[in-house]
Amino acid sequence: MTGFDITGTSEPWVVFVPQGDAEVRRQLASLEANGGHVHRLDSHELMTEQRIYTAFAQALQFPGYFGRNWDAMVDCLDDLCGAVTGGVGIAVVVEEADRLLETEHFPLFVKLL
């Protein structure tokens, strides 16, 4: 048992796991098989706050009025529920996320998620 389930629309919202984890791959495949959406982001594209805003806005199709700041990102992430997603789960996988550990924005980024 993994202790988490990323195949639905309830907690947990952030899971840190080793790259290539078999259980995570299984759950992501199950999420997609059930109509969910998996978005993969390269950590190289998340090295600055502005690049985080851009990558998430593009991947998750934030509205045009997205303000490109942490508060606006929280609002847009909060809006990803129910009718907006069609009632299916959404997962964002940050490839090689350990690169972000040394960035100054990493603690706030994780807290926001």
C-alpha positions as CSV (number, residue, x, y, z in Angstrom):
1,M,0.0,0.0,0.0
2,T,1.4,3.4,-1.0
3,G,-0.5,5.6,1.4
4,F,-1.8,7.8,-1.4
5,D,-4.2,7.7,-4.3
6,I,-3.7,10.1,-7.2
7,T,-6.3,8.5,-9.4
8,G,-9.2,10.6,-8.2
9,T,-10.1,14.2,-7.3
10,S,-9.5,14.1,-3.6
11,E,-6.3,14.5,-1.4
12,P,-3.4,14.3,-1.6
13,W,-2.6,17.3,-3.8
14,V,1.2,17.0,-3.7
15,V,3.1,13.8,-3.7
16,F,6.9,13.6,-3.8
17,V,8.1,10.3,-5.1
18,P,11.2,8.9,-6.7
19,Q,11.3,9.1,-10.5
20,G,10.1,6.0,-12.2
21,D,8.1,4.7,-9.1
22,A,6.1,1.8,-10.4
23,E,3.0,2.6,-8.2
24,V,2.9,6.2,-9.4
25,R,3.2,5.1,-13.0
26,R,0.3,2.6,-12.4
27,Q,-1.9,5.3,-10.8
28,L,-1.2,7.9,-13.5
29,A,-2.1,5.3,-16.1
30,S,-5.3,4.5,-14.2
31,L,-6.1,8.2,-13.9
32,E,-5.8,8.7,-17.7
33,A,-7.7,5.5,-18.5
34,N,-10.6,6.9,-16.5
35,G,-10.6,10.2,-18.4
36,G,-8.3,12.1,-16.1
37,H,-5.5,14.4,-17.4
38,V,-1.8,14.1,-16.7
39,H,0.4,17.1,-17.5
40,R,4.1,16.7,-17.5
41,L,6.4,19.7,-16.8
42,D,10.2,19.7,-17.1
43,S,11.8,21.2,-14.0
44,H,14.1,23.2,-16.3
45,E,11.0,25.2,-17.2
46,L,10.2,26.0,-13.6
47,M,13.5,27.6,-12.4
48,T,12.0,31.1,-11.9
49,E,8.6,32.3,-10.6
50,Q,7.6,33.7,-14.0
51,R,8.5,30.5,-15.8
52,I,6.3,28.6,-13.2
53,Y,3.4,30.8,-14.0
54,T,3.9,30.4,-17.7
55,A,4.3,26.6,-17.6
56,F,1.2,26.1,-15.3
57,A,-0.9,28.5,-17.3
58,Q,-0.1,26.8,-20.6
59,A,-0.5,23.2,-19.3
60,L,-3.6,23.8,-17.3
61,Q,-5.1,26.4,-19.6
62,F,-5.5,29.1,-17.1
63,P,-7.9,31.9,-18.2
64,G,-6.5,35.0,-20.0
65,Y,-7.0,37.1,-16.9
66,F,-4.5,35.0,-14.9
67,G,-2.4,37.6,-13.0
68,R,0.9,35.8,-13.0
69,N,1.5,35.9,-9.3
70,W,1.3,33.4,-6.4
71,D,-2.2,34.6,-5.3
72,A,-3.6,34.3,-8.9
73,M,-2.0,30.9,-9.3
74,V,-3.8,29.7,-6.1
75,D,-7.1,31.1,-7.4
76,C,-6.6,29.3,-10.8
77,L,-5.6,26.0,-9.2
78,D,-8.6,26.3,-6.8
79,D,-10.9,26.7,-9.9
80,L,-9.7,23.3,-11.3
81,C,-12.6,21.3,-10.0
82,G,-16.1,20.1,-10.9
83,A,-17.4,21.5,-14.1
84,V,-14.1,23.0,-15.1
85,T,-12.4,19.5,-15.2
86,G,-15.5,17.6,-16.1
87,G,-15.3,15.9,-12.7
88,V,-12.1,14.0,-13.6
89,G,-8.8,14.2,-11.8
90,I,-5.8,16.2,-12.9
91,A,-2.2,15.5,-12.1
92,V,0.8,17.6,-12.8
93,V,4.1,15.7,-12.8
94,V,7.3,17.7,-12.5
95,E,10.1,15.7,-14.0
96,E,13.3,15.8,-12.0
97,A,11.8,18.1,-9.4
98,D,14.9,17.8,-7.2
99,R,16.5,20.5,-9.4
100,L,14.1,23.0,-7.8
101,L,15.3,22.4,-4.3
102,E,18.0,25.0,-4.6
103,T,15.7,27.7,-6.1
104,E,14.7,30.5,-3.8
105,H,11.0,30.1,-4.7
106,F,10.8,26.3,-4.0
107,P,9.5,26.5,-0.4
108,L,6.7,28.9,-1.4
109,F,5.9,26.9,-4.6
110,V,5.5,23.7,-2.5
111,K,3.4,25.5,0.1
112,L,1.2,26.9,-2.7
113,L,0.6,23.5,-4.1
